[in-house]
C-alpha cells in the first residue's frame, strides 16, 4: 500500500525511492550531482587515535559528538550527534541552567556552560539544573 492509501503497483516503491542504496543518480534524473540520502544521522563514524571511554565529548570543528560506548584506539566506532545527554557542569555560583537555555561545551574544563565565547554550542537544556548540580540535561542540536 502506498503512503497515500492506494495499493502499491509493481515497482512503484522502487521507482519513487532508491531501494538499491547505490551511489548512482536518483531515479529517473540522470543527474549524478543530486543530493543522496545516506542515513538518519543520529550517529556518525569515528575512529579515535587513543582509547576513548563511553561518555566522552568529541569536538570535530563545530561538530559535537558523544561516545555511547568505549572505542578502542584506531578502531571504528560512532559518535552520537543527536539525543539527550547529561553533561557535566561546574557547581559554583552562577552555573545553573534554566530549561531551554543554550548550552555550550567548554573543552578546556570539560563541562557544559552558558558562556558562548570560546566554547562550542551543544544544544539546549531540557531541564533546569541548579548551581550545585553536577550535570545538566541537554538535547544535542547541531
Secondary structure, DSSP 8 states (H G I E B T S, - for coil): --TTSS---TTHHHHHS--S--SS--TTT--TTS-------SEEEEE-SS-B-TT-EEEETTEEEEESS-B-TTSEEEEE-SSEEEEEB--STT--B-TT-EEEEETTTTEEES--TTSEEEEEESS-B-TT-SEEEEEE--
